[in-house]
Amino acid sequence: MRWAVEIQRTRLERRNLTDLLERLGFKLMGEAPNLVFTSADLDRCSTASEAFEIAKKLRDSFTGPAKTDSEFRIGSVVDYSTVPPKRHGFAEGALISLQSVMFAATATVGPPPGLSDEQLREWRAARTEAEYQAKLEEQLSKLEPAYRNPKAVRVLELLAIESQSGETLFKIYELMRGSGRNGTAFGQHFGLTEDEYRRFGAAVHHDSVTGDWARHAHGDPPNSDNPMTKAEAEAFVRGIAHRWLEQIRTSQND
């Protein structure tokens, strides 16, 4: 190991932070409040500045639209090839002490009756572990795509908009599809039918169907006699987005 990056602050419990970093190819080292992370990509860097760029990308993935840890802060890049190790500081704000917090328990199902004290402890431990794994999967479903694909960051930002419109929904669709030339291949890959696309297009493009919610105001008739409702159009895009984001995760982990 040559380069490592200090963690100034995180709200995540150590096990959770370790698991998240490992899925992105990083390794957590040290003890609070002296935590650092390293990776093979960091060690391939020639300079501290290059290593810091990778660290910033990681930080932005945690604090951005994935909403994994809004308080995640990085500090200096440490060069362990020298004795003693040399710290390279960058202008990212003042040092803040570590503040780790555990997940709150969310169990609502009680244990089965008739358990012994030992069985009850085992049941509670298994329940806590299952809750943790579910929470970890929820975090990774957004964090991994956000770290691995710049388009996923924008898709997550748009998906987080509380009141969607025809414009925002179609923008999400375009980000996932790419160039219009990819339309057929994209549709086939995600199992979209021509009828679905026409119904979706009628809803998001035509003010004659959805009024001011639509992208356009030309008043032209839609090319479908059964356009989606606003709710159906949003569900259609969110369903594709879920599969598209998952594909980014699986393609990187193969």
C-alpha positions in Angstrom: 0.0 0.0 0.0 1.2 3.4 -0.9 -1.7 5.8 -0.8 -4.5 6.1 1.7 -7.1 8.8 2.4 -8.3 10.0 5.7 -11.9 9.9 6.7 -12.7 13.0 8.7 -16.4 12.3 9.4 -19.0 9.7 8.8 -22.4 8.9 10.3 -22.1 5.2 9.4 -21.3 2.4 11.8 -17.9 0.8 11.1 -19.3 -2.5 9.8 -21.6 -0.7 7.4 -18.9 1.6 6.2 -16.6 -1.4 5.7 -19.1 -3.3 3.7 -20.0 -0.3 1.5 -16.4 0.5 0.7 -15.5 -3.1 -0.1 -18.3 -3.3 -2.7 -16.7 -0.3 -4.4 -13.2 -1.8 -4.3 -11.9 0.0 -1.2 -10.6 -1.2 2.1 -11.2 0.5 5.4 -8.2 0.6 7.8 -7.3 2.0 11.2 -9.4 2.8 14.3 -11.7 5.8 14.9 -10.9 8.6 14.9 -7.9 7.7 12.6 -9.7 5.9 9.8 -8.3 5.7 6.3 -9.3 3.9 3.1 -7.2 2.5 0.4 -7.6 0.6 -2.9 -5.8 -0.9 -5.9 -6.9 2.1 -7.9 -5.4 4.5 -5.4 -2.1 2.6 -5.3 -1.8 2.9 -9.1 -1.8 6.7 -8.8 1.4 8.6 -9.4 0.7 11.6 -7.3 -1.3 12.6 -4.2 -3.5 14.8 -6.4 -4.5 11.8 -8.6 -5.4 9.8 -5.5 -7.4 12.8 -4.1 -9.5 12.9 -7.3 -10.5 9.2 -6.8 -11.3 10.0 -3.1 -13.5 13.0 -4.2 -15.4 10.7 -6.6 -16.1 8.3 -3.7 -17.1 11.1 -1.4 -19.5 12.6 -3.9 -21.1 9.1 -4.3 -21.7 8.9 -0.6 -23.0 12.5 -0.2 -24.8 12.9 -3.5 -28.2 11.6 -4.8 -27.6 8.1 -3.5 -27.9 9.7 0.0 -25.8 7.1 1.7 -24.1 9.4 4.2 -24.6 13.2 3.8 -21.8 13.8 6.4 -19.1 11.8 4.8 -15.9 13.9 4.7 -12.4 13.1 3.5 -9.1 14.5 4.7 -5.5 14.3 3.7 -4.0 11.8 1.3 -1.3 9.9 3.2 1.8 8.6 1.4 3.0 5.4 3.2 6.0 5.0 0.9 7.9 7.4 3.0 9.2 7.1 6.6 7.4 8.6 8.4 4.3 8.6 6.2 3.7 12.0 4.6 0.3 13.7 4.6 -0.8 15.8 1.6 -3.6 18.2 2.6 -6.1 19.6 0.1 -8.6 22.5 0.7 -11.7 20.5 1.6 -12.7 22.1 4.9 -11.6 21.9 8.5 -11.1 18.6 10.3 -14.2 17.3 12.0 -14.3 14.4 14.5 -15.8 11.1 13.6 -19.3 10.5 14.6 -20.5 6.9 14.0 -24.1 5.9 14.6 -25.8 2.5 14.5 -28.9 1.7 12.5 -32.1 2.0 14.4 -34.0 -1.2 14.9 -37.0 -1.5 12.7 -38.3 -5.0 13.6 -42.1 -5.1 14.0 -42.6 -8.8 14.0 -42.3 -10.5 17.4 -40.6 -13.8 18.1 -42.6 -17.0 18.0 -44.0 -18.2 21.4 -42.4 -20.8 23.5 -38.7 -19.9 22.9 -36.1 -20.4 25.6 -33.9 -17.6 26.6 -31.1 -18.9 24.3 -33.5 -19.4 21.4 -34.8 -15.9 21.9 -31.3 -14.4 21.8 -30.6 -16.3 18.6 -33.9 -15.2 17.0 -33.2 -11.5 17.8 -29.6 -11.8 16.5 -30.9 -13.4 13.2 -33.6 -10.7 13.0 -31.0 -7.9 13.5 -28.7 -9.4 10.8 -31.6 -9.7 8.3 -32.5 -6.1 8.9 -28.9 -5.0 8.4 -28.6 -7.0 5.2 -31.8 -5.4 3.9 -30.6 -1.9 4.7 -27.2 -2.6 3.1 -28.8 -3.8 -0.1 -31.0 -0.6 -0.1 -27.9 1.5 0.2 -25.9 -0.3 -2.4 -28.8 -0.2 -4.9 -28.1 3.5 -5.3 -24.5 3.9 -4.1 -22.9 1.4 -6.6 -24.5 2.9 -9.7 -23.7 6.4 -8.5 -20.0 5.6 -8.1 -19.7 3.6 -11.4 -21.8 5.6 -13.9 -22.1 9.4 -14.2 -25.5 9.0 -15.9 -26.8 7.1 -12.9 -26.0 10.2 -10.7 -28.3 12.3 -12.9 -31.0 9.6 -13.1 -31.0 9.3 -9.2 -31.3 13.1 -8.9 -34.3 13.2 -11.3 -36.0 10.2 -9.6 -35.8 12.0 -6.3 -38.0 14.9 -7.6 -41.2 14.7 -5.6 -43.5 16.1 -8.4 -42.5 14.5 -11.7 -43.6 16.0 -15.1 -43.6 14.7 -18.6 -40.3 16.6 -19.1 -38.5 15.0 -16.2 -39.8 11.5 -16.9 -38.7 11.6 -20.5 -35.3 13.1 -19.5 -34.8 10.1 -17.2 -35.8 7.8 -20.1 -33.3 9.5 -22.5 -30.5 9.3 -20.0 -30.9 5.6 -19.7 -31.6 5.0 -23.4 -28.8 7.2 -24.8 -29.0 8.3 -28.4 -32.3 7.9 -30.2 -30.5 5.4 -32.4 -30.4 3.1 -29.4 -34.2 3.1 -29.0 -34.9 -0.3 -30.5 -32.0 -2.1 -28.8 -32.9 -0.4 -25.5 -36.5 -1.4 -25.8 -35.6 -5.0 -26.7 -33.1 -5.3 -23.8 -35.7 -4.2 -21.2 -38.6 -6.0 -22.8 -40.5 -2.8 -23.8 -43.2 -3.2 -26.4 -44.0 -0.7 -29.2 -47.5 -0.2 -27.7 -46.0 0.6 -24.3 -43.7 3.2 -25.8 -46.5 4.8 -27.9 -48.7 5.0 -24.8 -45.8 6.5 -22.8 -45.0 9.0 -25.5 -48.6 10.1 -25.8 -48.6 10.9 -22.1 -45.3 12.7 -21.7 -45.3 14.5 -25.1 -48.8 15.7 -25.8 -50.6 18.4 -24.0 -53.8 17.2 -25.6 -53.5 14.2 -23.2 -51.9 15.5 -20.0 -52.2 19.3 -20.3 -49.4 21.5 -18.9 -47.8 18.4 -17.4 -46.7 17.3 -20.9 -43.4 18.3 -22.5 -45.0 20.0 -25.5 -47.8 22.5 -26.1 -48.5 22.0 -29.8 -51.9 20.5 -29.4 -51.2 17.6 -31.8 -53.2 14.4 -31.3 -51.3 11.5 -29.7 -50.2 8.4 -31.7 -52.0 6.2 -29.3 -55.7 5.9 -28.5 -54.9 4.5 -25.1 -52.3 6.8 -23.6 -50.8 6.2 -20.1 -52.0 8.2 -17.2 -49.5 10.4 -15.4 -49.2 7.7 -12.7 -48.7 4.9 -15.2 -46.0 6.9 -17.1 -44.1 7.5 -13.8 -44.4 3.9 -12.8 -43.2 2.9 -16.3 -40.1 5.0 -16.0 -39.3 4.0 -12.4 -39.6 0.3 -13.3 -37.1 0.7 -16.1 -34.8 2.8 -13.9 -34.8 0.1 -11.2 -33.7 -2.5 -13.7 -31.2 -0.2 -15.4 -29.5 0.8 -12.2 -29.4 -2.9 -11.1 -27.7 -3.7 -14.5 -25.0 -1.2 -13.7 -24.3 -3.0 -10.4 -24.3 -6.5 -11.8 -22.2 -5.7 -14.9 -19.5 -4.3 -12.6 -19.6 -7.2 -10.1 -19.4 -10.0 -12.7 
